[in-house]
Amino acid sequence: MMGALEWVMQGALLLLLAVALPVGWRLERRIAALRRDGAAVQSGAAGMAEATMAAEAALARLRATAEQAGRGVAERVAQAEPLREDLRFLIERAEQVADRLEGLVRAGRPAAAEPAAAAPRSEAERDLLRALRGGR
């Protein structure tokens, strides 16, 4: 009886080996694919690391440029501040002079006389009036 039981056990073992071989081949192909994909993932990760370092370097250069531009603008604003104050002073003075001139002109005009009725006092005024009338 031992002989028959041995044959049955060897047959079962042979059957299990026959089922295990295709499963092993499939597993081996999947492992090889994972290794290839793993290499691609590592390559992609290395590329990402390089791109990250390049982006960080570009960002550092951009920050330095922005800081330099900011300093330049601050210097120009500091230089322009006294000019602004000078211009403000000159505008105030010009307005005062213009107001005084307007007052003098009004005081020098006769109140009853109309400007159109007044006769030109010089040749230049007559030429100017002729040019103005001719331009209309």
Secondary structure as GFF3:
##gff-version 3
##sequence-region A 1 136
A	DSSP	alpha_helix	2	108	.	.	.	ID=ss1
A	DSSP	alpha_helix	123	135	.	.	.	ID=ss2
###
